[in-house]
C-alpha cells in the first residue's frame, strides 16, 4: 500500500486472514498453525484509500502521488512436477 491507504485485507472463502492499517513496512504475519487451503482455493485482497488531494491517483511506485495494493505470500509444498506453475485466473 502507499501513504493514503487506510486498510489492507487478504481473505479466502470470505475469511480474512491478514489485516493491516500500516502502509509503511506492514508487519510480516507467520500463521501458526499454518493456513491450510484446499486445491483451487482463491485468495483475494483489497485496499481502502482516502485521497485528500485534488489529483487523481493511479497505480504506481510513488507513495506520494500513486496508490498500490499488492499481496505477497508463500506456499508449500510445491507440486514436484510443476514447482513454478501459476494457475491463470
Buried (B, 14 or more C-beta within 10 A) or exposed (E): BBEBBEBBBBBBEEEEBBEBEEBEEEEEEEEEEEBEEEEEEEBEBEBEBEEEEEEEBEEEEEBEBBBBBEEEEEEEEEEEEEEEEEEEE
